Amino acid sequence: MTMLKPIYEELLLQFEETIRKQKAYFNASCVKLGLPLSYDQWLVLEQVMNKQGIKQNIIARKIGKEPASVSRILNYLERKELIIKVNNEKNRRANKIYLTHSGYDMCERVMAVYSDCMNKQFKGIYEREVSLIRGILDRVNQNELS
């Protein structure tokens, strides 16, 4: 059995820390402003905002979440009247998801919070550096794990 090189493990842990910090800052900012939305809920809502009529499985794929997790988030957003689900006539299990008027309002309010979080976390980071990291991550993710 080969041992994991510590530098790779440290890199993965740094990515996890980066994401954890982003989520925590976003969630705290929303609480402070009285916005009833978590980071993961925002990721789902943002996908609906970007593509009205999107399907749950597409949301799950785009944000890297399990379909069951996305389903729970969608149910929450529906209870909060931020989205509506419309049955797809061709496939009854594949609902199309749309923002409500309240959902649009929430998106407008949360966009400022999200933008602030991103600007603070990526302050001093250049686009070419981001491109380099994206290229490396693309190559890492193309490696087969099975």
C-alpha positions as CSV (number, residue, x, y, z in Angstrom):
1,M,0.0,0.0,0.0
2,T,1.4,3.4,-1.0
3,M,1.3,6.2,1.5
4,L,-0.4,9.5,0.6
5,K,2.1,12.2,0.2
6,P,1.7,14.7,3.0
7,I,1.8,17.7,0.6
8,Y,-1.3,16.4,-1.3
9,E,-3.2,15.7,1.9
10,E,-2.3,19.2,3.2
11,L,-3.6,20.7,-0.1
12,L,-7.0,18.9,0.2
13,L,-7.3,20.0,3.8
14,Q,-6.6,23.6,2.8
15,F,-9.4,23.4,0.2
16,E,-11.7,22.1,2.9
17,E,-10.7,24.9,5.2
18,T,-11.3,27.5,2.5
19,I,-14.8,26.2,1.8
20,R,-15.6,26.0,5.5
21,K,-14.5,29.6,6.1
22,Q,-16.5,30.8,3.1
23,K,-19.6,29.0,4.4
24,A,-19.2,30.2,7.9
25,Y,-18.7,33.9,6.9
26,F,-21.6,33.8,4.5
27,N,-23.9,32.1,7.1
28,A,-22.9,34.6,9.8
29,S,-23.5,37.5,7.4
30,C,-27.0,36.3,6.6
31,V,-27.8,35.8,10.3
32,K,-26.6,39.3,11.0
33,L,-28.9,40.7,8.3
34,G,-31.9,38.5,9.2
35,L,-31.7,36.5,6.0
36,P,-33.0,33.0,6.5
37,L,-30.6,31.3,4.1
38,S,-27.6,29.1,4.5
39,Y,-24.7,28.9,2.1
40,D,-25.9,25.6,0.6
41,Q,-29.4,26.9,0.3
42,W,-28.1,29.9,-1.5
43,L,-26.1,27.7,-4.0
44,V,-29.4,26.0,-4.9
45,L,-31.4,29.2,-5.1
46,E,-28.7,30.8,-7.3
47,Q,-29.0,27.9,-9.8
48,V,-32.7,28.4,-10.0
49,M,-32.2,32.2,-10.4
50,N,-29.7,31.5,-13.3
51,K,-32.0,29.0,-15.1
52,Q,-35.7,29.1,-14.5
53,G,-37.3,25.7,-14.9
54,I,-34.1,23.9,-14.0
55,K,-34.4,20.3,-12.8
56,Q,-33.2,19.0,-9.4
57,N,-30.7,16.6,-10.8
58,I,-29.0,19.4,-12.8
59,I,-28.8,21.5,-9.7
60,A,-27.2,18.6,-7.8
61,R,-24.6,18.1,-10.5
62,K,-23.7,21.7,-10.8
63,I,-23.2,22.3,-7.1
64,G,-21.7,18.9,-6.3
65,K,-24.4,17.8,-3.8
66,E,-26.2,14.6,-3.5
67,P,-29.7,14.7,-5.0
68,A,-31.2,13.8,-1.6
69,S,-29.6,16.9,0.0
70,V,-30.8,19.1,-2.9
71,S,-34.3,17.7,-2.4
72,R,-34.3,18.7,1.3
73,I,-33.0,22.2,0.4
74,L,-35.7,22.6,-2.3
75,N,-38.4,21.5,0.1
76,Y,-37.2,24.1,2.6
77,L,-37.1,26.8,-0.1
78,E,-40.6,25.8,-1.2
79,R,-41.9,26.0,2.4
80,K,-40.4,29.5,2.6
81,E,-42.2,30.3,-0.7
82,L,-39.0,31.2,-2.4
83,I,-39.5,28.7,-5.2
84,I,-42.2,26.7,-6.8
85,K,-42.0,23.2,-8.3
86,V,-44.0,22.5,-11.4
87,N,-44.6,18.9,-12.6
88,N,-42.9,18.0,-15.8
89,E,-45.5,16.5,-18.0
90,K,-43.0,14.2,-19.7
91,N,-41.5,12.9,-16.5
92,R,-43.6,13.3,-13.3
93,R,-40.6,12.8,-11.0
94,A,-38.6,15.6,-12.7
95,N,-40.1,18.8,-11.4
96,K,-39.1,22.1,-13.0
97,I,-38.2,24.7,-10.4
98,Y,-38.9,28.4,-10.6
99,L,-38.3,31.4,-8.4
100,T,-41.3,33.1,-6.8
101,H,-41.5,36.9,-6.5
102,S,-40.2,36.4,-2.9
103,G,-37.4,34.3,-4.3
104,Y,-36.4,37.1,-6.7
105,D,-36.4,39.5,-3.8
106,M,-34.3,37.2,-1.6
107,C,-31.8,36.7,-4.4
108,E,-31.3,40.4,-4.8
109,R,-30.6,40.8,-1.1
110,V,-28.4,37.8,-0.8
111,M,-26.3,38.6,-4.0
112,A,-24.8,41.5,-2.1
113,V,-23.8,39.3,0.8
114,Y,-22.4,36.6,-1.5
115,S,-20.4,39.2,-3.5
116,D,-19.0,40.7,-0.2
117,C,-17.9,37.2,0.9
118,M,-16.2,36.4,-2.3
119,N,-14.5,39.8,-2.5
120,K,-13.1,39.4,1.0
121,Q,-12.0,35.9,0.6
122,F,-10.3,36.5,-2.8
123,K,-8.8,39.9,-2.0
124,G,-5.3,40.1,-3.5
125,I,-5.8,37.1,-5.7
126,Y,-5.2,37.6,-9.4
127,E,-7.2,36.1,-12.2
128,R,-4.1,34.4,-13.7
129,E,-3.6,32.7,-10.3
130,V,-7.2,31.5,-10.3
131,S,-6.8,30.2,-13.8
132,L,-3.7,28.3,-12.8
133,I,-5.5,26.7,-9.8
134,R,-8.5,25.8,-12.0
135,G,-6.3,24.2,-14.6
136,I,-4.6,22.1,-11.9
137,L,-7.9,21.1,-10.3
138,D,-9.3,20.2,-13.7
139,R,-6.4,17.8,-14.2
140,V,-6.7,16.4,-10.7
141,N,-10.5,15.8,-11.2
142,Q,-9.9,14.1,-14.5
143,N,-7.8,11.4,-12.9
144,E,-9.8,8.2,-12.4
145,L,-10.5,7.1,-8.8
146,S,-12.0,3.8,-9.5
